[in-house]
Amino acid sequence: MNLFDVYPLYDVTPVSAQGIVVTDDKGQEYLDFYGGHAVISIGHSHPHYVKCLKDQLDKIGFYSNAVQNPLQKELATKLGKLSNCENYNLFLCNSGAEANENALKMASFQTGKSRIIAFKNGFHGRTSAAVAATDNEKINAPLNKQQKVTILPFNDSTAFKSEIEKGDVCSVIIEAIQGVGGLDEPSTKFYQEVAQLCHLNNVVLIADEVQSGFGRSGKFFGFQHHGIEPDIISIAKGMGNGFPVGGILIHDNIKASYGLLGTTFGGNHLACVATMAVLEVLEKENLVENAKMLGEYFKEKALAIPQVKRIKGRGLMLGLEFDFEVAELRKKLIYENHLFTGGAKDKHVLRILPALNIAKEHLDVFFKKLKIALDQ
């Protein structure tokens, strides 16, 4: 049997990793400034994370949600406290797409409506409703296109007000910082208008924090830069540091009932322990503040690169925009300079998503090698 060939792959085979250093099968070391799409939040093989998972595996790795799992309640308490979202309730699942799928489903249950408002260049996953709300024709099958979705540009208040007041909208889903789309952000004024109009029109506001959550933006959640309160918050990526885990935080004003949502693997013992370990490291090592500080340092360093036309993002969710497509630059960085970086839907943007516990010295190395690659 062959693999179903849907991924263009770089010719690199990682076999071990520690911190932000990834080692391949030939012994070559790479510095990881991409973290596997912002997944590696506390560094590869963090000793506390590894120990927690190993210890839990010696006890019990999995049982279904038909029985008590105190780890889920422990996780909810810790997450609520650290994120300042104690007036939300936690539902655990397995991925960002699944988180957004459940968020959209809850919105439809809550309102009795079905139309979604999403935004240009947004990415919300590859499952049925999540991909329909994703602005990418190439990954939307005819099955997905049956969903009722209206995609609007950021910061167009007139268009947004016109659509939401039509009365058939169940939810608005929005990224505080677009990941795949290329690090674009709504203005604070616009995000606050969206939140207010959702409230006035009985529409559920979903903050997609799958990539920008868990401290990456320099606050625990990206929407917290804008002073709003969503109805539902979707999370995944960095919450498990590589272990597959996702979830939604559902505001107290939305009530639960038996059978409303469900999952086989979501919130299993290992997933809970992985997420708890991430939260403990974020707190102990002050990594949210570190992300904020290093984001500012990154922008200072980037200003000295004449080829950089624009610096995008916040914290350690960053992009460098050039006046050329970055595909060849990424190849130079990985094959000649041994740095992992990311691309975006905007092919002129180089995406930088390192672990939140990197140091200034790592960014100094990044910019030194970026200059070399740009001058080659």
Residue, then its C-alpha position, 0 to 999 in steps of 0.5 A: m500500500n502507498l500513501f495517498d499523495v496529498y502533501p508536497l514534502y521537503d526532503v528532510t526526515p526528522v528523527s529527534a528534537q529538543g527545544i527548537v533543535v530538530t535533528d534529521d536521519k543524517g545527523q543534520e541539525y535545524l532550528d525550528f521557527y515554525g513548530g509544525h504549524a504553531v503546534i510546538s508551544i513549549g519546545h520539542s521534548h520539554p522534560h516536564y511534558v515528557k515526564c507527565l505523559k510517561d507517568q500517565l501512560d503507566k497508569i491509564g492512557f484512554y477510556s471513554n467519556a462514559v465514565q468519570n475522568p477527573l483530569q478533565k475537571e482539573l484541566a478546565t479549572k487550570l485553563g479557566k484561571l490562566s486564560n481569565c475565562e472562568n465564565y466559560n465551560l470546556f468541551l474537549c475534542n481532537s483537533g482545530a477543525e473539530a473544534n470549529e465544527n462543534a462551535l458552528k454546530m453549537a451556534s446553530f443549535q443556539t439560534g435555530k439558524s444556519r448561515i455563517i459569516a466568515f472572512k476573506n483569507g480565513f482558515h478554519g479547518r477541513t471538515s464539513a462546515a469548518v471548510a465551508a467557512t474557509d476562504n479557499e475554493k480548492i479545498n471545498a468540495p461540492l458537499n461542503k458548498q451546500q453550507k450557507v456561508t457569506i465571506l466578507p473582508f476585514n474592517d468593512s463595517t457597512a458590509f458586515k452590518s448589512e449581512i448580519e441584520k438580514g436575520d438568518v445568521c447563526s454565527v460569525i467566526i473570526e481569527a484575531i490573527q489569520g494564520v494560513g491566510g497570512l497574518d492579517e488582523p481585524s482592527t480593534k474598532f471592527y472586532q468590537e463592532v462585530a461583537q456588538l452587532c452579534h449581541l444585538n442580533n442574537v448571533v453567536l460570536i466564535a473566536d477561532e483561537v486555534q493558532s493564536g491561542f495559548g499565549r502565542s500572540g503575547k496574550f493568552f488569546g488573541f481576541q484579548h488584545h481587542g477587549i471583547e468577549p466571544d460566545i465560543i472560543s475554539i482552541a487546538k494547535g499549541m495546547g497539546n505541544g504535539f499531542p492531538v487535542g482541541g476544544i471549545l470554551i462555551h460561555d455560561n450563557i449557552k446551556a448544555s444538555y445531554g447528547l448535544l455534543g460528543t466525542t470518542f477520543g476527546g478529553n482522553h487521559l493523555a490529552c488532558v495530561a499533555t495540555m496540563a503540562v503545557l499550561e504548567v510550563l506556560e505559567k512557570e516559565n512566564l511564556v506568554e510574556n516571553a512571546k510578547m517581549l520577543g515579538e517586539y524584539f523580532k520586529e526591531k530586528a526585522l526593520a533592519i532587513p531592507q527586503v522586508k516590506r511589511i512586518k505582520g502579526r503579534g507575539l510569536m505569531l509573525g510574518l515577513e512580507f516581501d515583494f517576491e514569492v517566498a517559496e525559493l527563500r524557504k528552500k534556501l532556509i531549510y536546505e542551505n541554512h537549516l531553518f524551518t519556516g512557514g508559508a501562507k496563502d499569501k505567497h509573499v509572506l514568510r511565517i514565523l511560529p517558533a516555540l514560546n520559550i525561545a530566546k533572543e539569541h535564537l532570533d539573532v541566529f534567525f536574522k543572521k541566516l535570513k540575511i545570508a539567504l536573501d543575499q545569495 
